[in-house]
């Protein structure tokens, strides 16, 4: 059997900050949690989570039986790959040097989540993880499969089983060494490896992450209703941001770090060392007026190679328009007014909302008289009449 020390030394040599091993065959209760999450529709528009319920799964090159194929691939690692015996979990710190909560006070700037204001971690981590997996396959002679948030594998509970940390009350992984700032990746292997001891929950009586959430997105500790989460609303949702959550958005234009940033365990986290995913100041907090002026080509160029690009220009500028409305800066009204001619109804509708907040009632009514009648999209007209 490959020694745990040799595996961990190799992972450290590739620059990973944390590594642990779990038995991929152990029983776990996470399928029940997933069923509850989906039955409550807490996934919102992320329909792909429910669709995995009936996806057929292949393993080892052979088609699984019809019965096995109906198993939710997320319910257990062996439901994804029946030959898996061990799961290797790695963590890469992305602890920012700045203060995510303090940046919320910069009302004239659009705040991008710490995980996204940098090169896409999937690219960097998967490249290194493939190298580690190739080494593992040579050492053990067994097949391996690599995952970096791109398959129906529940990495966080596996990471807890592997001793990297525990799922905190905000549902994200918390590490005693790295706080709430860890990117995760996984290798499933048919090799028998010595498992590490699972990490225990160290949240105790703390509920800071629940209290700070601006939209009360946690119905209970360890439960998340994504439909209320600002990260979901700014990144995943293709619809207009519900009115009841717009003011809470503040200056966030992509994601929300509040529940992560407030975690007391972050005091032990050192600034991330992997330079290929270093935080970029030019992406972290840029002037809202500048972001509102981005066309599709400019958006793609600015955010090339980052997680922001996947959301697309229209949803991103929708978020920017909301942040402009929250800024309290009347000098940004012209930027919002220019968005009334945008091709996207999401952007136009949010621009109306922003202008209602930035202009006095008389100025807004004059603008409405001159522009509302031209609008053909019912949802945007509804914003004028709200």
C-alpha positions, 0 to 999 in steps of 0.5 A, a space after each residue: 500500500 502506498 504510504 500516506 506520508 509519500 502521498 502527502 509529500 507529493 501533494 505538497 510538492 505540487 503546491 497544495 495547501 491541504 490533503 487528506 484521504 477518505 474511504 470512498 466506500 463508507 456510508 454517509 448521510 449526505 444523500 438525505 441532506 441532498 434530498 431535503 435540499 431539492 424537495 424544498 426547491 432550495 436549488 432555485 434555477 440550478 435545475 442541473 442538481 435535480 437532473 442528476 437524479 436520473 443520470 446514467 453513470 459509467 464506471 471503469 469503462 463499463 455501463 452500470 446496471 439500469 438500477 444503479 443508473 437510477 441512483 443519484 450520482 451525488 448520493 455517494 462516491 461509488 454511485 458516481 464510480 462503482 470501483 472507487 475505493 479511496 478518495 483523495 481530497 486536496 485544498 488550495 488556500 485563496 485567503 485574501 489579503 484584503 478585508 471583504 467586509 470593509 470593501 462593502 463600504 466602497 459604494 462607488 466600486 463594484 465588489 467581486 467575490 474573493 474567489 472570482 477576482 483572479 484566474 479561474 481556480 478550476 484551470 490551475 487546480 485541475 492541472 496540478 491535480 492531474 499531475 498528482 493523479 498521474 503520479 498516483 496511478 504510476 505508484 499504485 497501478 490503479 485507475 484514477 479519476 479527477 474532479 474539480 467541481 465539474 461532476 456530481 461529487 459532493 466534495 465538502 462532506 468528503 473533505 470532512 471525512 478526509 480530515 481537511 475541515 468540517 462543513 460549517 453552519 454556512 454549509 461551506 468547509 471550514 479549516 482550523 488552518 485555512 479558515 473558510 478560504 479553501 478551493 477543493 479538488 478530489 481524486 477517486 482511485 481504485 487503490 486502497 489507501 490508508 484513510 485519515 481521521 475525519 474532522 470534527 465540527 468546531 463551530 460550537 455555539 458560534 453563529 456569526 455566519 448566520 447572523 451576518 447574512 444580509 438576506 437571511 438565506 439560512 433557514 437553520 444552521 447547516 442549511 442554505 436556501 440558495 434562492 435568497 443567497 446573494 452569491 446565487 442571485 448574482 451568479 447563477 440566477 438568469 432572472 431579475 433580482 427580486 426587489 426584496 433583495 436588491 437593497 441588500 446587494 449593496 455594491 456586490 456585483 459578483 458573489 458574496 463573501 460575508 458568511 465566509 469573511 466573518 468566520 472566526 477561524 479565518 484568524 489562522 489563515 495566511 494569505 494564499 501562496 499560489 501565485 497563479 491564482 493571486 487576487 487581482 486588485 483591478 478585478 476586485 473593486 472597479 468603478 461602477 461607472 466603468 463596469 456599467 459601460 462594458 459591452 460584450 466584447 469588453 466584458 469578455 476581454 476584461 474577465 477572460 480566464 476568470 469565473 466571472 466570464 461564465 455568468 455573461 455580460 448581461 447578468 453582470 451588468 444587471 448586478 452593476 446597475 443594482 449596485 449603482 442604485 444602492 450607491 446613493 451617488 447621484 453622479 452615477 445616474 447618467 451611467 444608469 440612464 445610458 443602460 435604458 437603451 441596453 439590449 438586455 431587458 434584465 439590464 434595462 429593468 434594473 437601470 429603471 430601479 436604480 434611477 428611481 433611487 438616485 433621482 428625485 421624484 420630479 426628475 424620475 417622473 420626467 424621465 418616465 414620461 419620455 421613456 416608459 412608453 417606448 419600452 416593449 418588455 412587460 417586465 421592464 414596464 413593470 419596473 417603471 410602474 412599481 
